[in-house]
Amino acid sequence: MTKLLVIMAHPHTETTGKSVQVAQTFMTQYQQNHPEDEIVVRDLFTTSVPPLNDETFDAWLKVKYGKTLNSDEETLLAAHSDWLEEFVSADKYVFVNPMYNHFLPAELKSYIDVTAVTRKTFKYTANGPVGLLTGKKALHIQAAGGLYHDPEHPNAQADLGDSYLDMILNLYGIKDTNKIFIEGCDQMPEQTATILAAANDEATQLAKTF
């Protein structure tokens, strides 16, 4: 069974975020077009990403040198392993987030840190790193108040987060990537309904072939 892993990196606000709305459209249409596939949602704001902190590195060193872990360390490393295996076992990925100051939310960056593991998602060779997740595909759904991907717009700005995610996916060997950007709703509030409708239409069409 093909598994679609949706990484939801959006805070739980009173009003559903625009990237979340489009992601919900995509998931609904995807399930209709791929009824045999499994959809798994990993909400980074419901369950915190396992940290990379002092305790994590101390536990890894204990494992490296054959020392006994305490119960908290066992739980921590088990969480790292579970999140990583969930990611590696998926066939398709959907990353959903708002843009924060030209970048990704911290929770999504932490998630990437948990999945960027040698011999799991990539490996080092004499010719440089090689991705181990070849043959998989990814979709990035992102909302931003301004315009960042319209080269004709004089205020178009750099989207460092999407570029970074592209680089990471390439490191993992994931070359088949798609994007849906919901942009300009704060800059042009009178066009919000039109912008959101266009993004939902794009999600509906992409779900048929993704």
N, C-alpha and C positions, 0 to 999 in steps of 0.2 A: 504494500500500500504506500502510495506517495504521501509524504508528510509536508505540509506547508506550515512553517513556523513564523508567527507574527510577533515581532518584537515591538511592543507598545511602550514608547518612551515619552509619554505625555502625562502631565499631572492631572489629577482628578478634580477638575474645575466644575463649578456649578453649571456652566454652559459647556456643552460638548465641544471640544476643540475641532477646528476645521480639518486638520489632518486625520483626526479620529473619525469624523463623519465620513470622509472619503474612504478611509480604511474599512469602515463598516460596510459601505457600499461594495467595495472590492470583495470582501469576504463573503457577503451574501451572494453576489453574482458568481464568484469562484465556486462556491459550494453547489450552486445550481448547474454550473457547466462541468464540474468535476465531482459528481456525487460520491464517487468511491474514495476520494482523497480524504485524508485526515487534516483538520486544521487545529493547530495548537497555538494558544495565545500566551505569551510570556510578558506579563505586565510588570514593568520595572518599578512602577509606583505602588503596586500591591505588595510585592515581595522584594525586599532590598537585594541588590546585587551583592554577592559575596565579596567582602572587601579584600583589597591588597594592602595590608597594613603590617604593623610589627608582628602581630600574632600569626599572620599567615606565613610570613617569611621564617619566623622561628619554627613553625610547624614543619615547613618544607625542609629546613635544615635538620630537624630531628629525623625525618624520614630518610634523608640522604645519608645520615650517619648511623642509622639503625637504632635510634633512641625511641623510647616509649612515649606515645602521645597521651595527653590527658583527654578527658571526655570532650571538653570544649574544642580542643584542637581536632579531634576526630570528626566532630560535627562540622567544623569549619571546612576542613579539606573534603569531606563528603559532599558538602554543598557545591564547592568548586567543581568537583568531578561530575556531579549530577547536571549542573548547568552546562558544562562543556559537552558532555555526552548528548544532551538534548540538542545542542546546536549542531554537532557533527552528524548526528543521525538524520537531520532534516534534509529534504531534497530541494526545497524552495524556501526563500526567506522574504519577509516583508518588514522593512524597518519604518516605523511611524513616529514622527516627532515634529515639534515646533522648532523653528530656528531660534537659538539664543545667541545674540550678539555675534552674528556671522558664523556660529558654530553649532555643534550638537549639544543637547542637554548633558550635564555631567553624568547622569545615570546611564546614558547610552555609551558614553566614553568608557565608563567603568565596565559595562557589559563587554565591550570590545576587548578590554584588557583581560577579562576572564576567558575569552575565547581565543585570544592570540597565543596559542601554546604550541611550541615546537613539537614535531612528531605527531601532532593531532590535526592542526589546521594548515600547517606548513612545515617545511624542513629546510635545513641549510645544506648546500652542496658546494662543491669547489667553484661553481659558477654563480653562486648567490642563492637566495631563498627560492624555493619552489612550492607552489600551492598544492595542497592535498585534497581540496574539495572541488576538483574539476568536474564538469558535467552538471553542475548545479546552477541555479539562477536566483536572482535577487531583484526586489523592487524597493525603491526608496520613495516614501510618501512624506512630503514635508510642507508645512505651512509657514509663511513669513508675511509680516505686515507690509513690507516694501517689495520692490521688484529686483530680482537678482539674476534672472535667466533670460531677460529680454535684451539682446544686444543692441536693439534699436532705441532703447530707452536711455535718455541721458543720465538717469540716476541709477542705472544698473550697477550693482556692487558685487564684490567677490563673496561667494558662498564657500567658506573654508570647510564647513562641516561636510557638505556633500563631496567635495574633493577628497577630504580625508577618508570618508567612507568608501569611495571608489578605490583609493589606494589600498585600504585594508582588504576589501573584497578581492582585488587583484592579487594581493599577497596570498590570500587563501586559495587562489586558483579559480575564483568565480568571475568569469568573463562576461556572462550573459546577464546584463543588468538593465533595468528599466527605471524610469523616474516619473513621478507625478508631483508637480509643484503647484501649490495653492498660494498665489502671491498677489499682493497689492490691496488686500482688503482694508488695511489701515490707511494706506496712502490714498485709496480711492473707495471710500466706504459706500458710495452710491452704486458701485459696481459689484458689491459683495455677492449678491444673489447670482449674478451672471458668472462671476469667477468660480463660485462653488459648484454651480450647475455644470460648467465646462469640465471641472475636475472630476465630478461624479460620472459624467459621460465617458471621460477618458478611462476611469477605473472600470466602468461597465464593459467597455470594449476590450480592455487589456485582460480582464478576467477570463474571457473566452479562450484565449490562446496561451496564457501564462502557465 
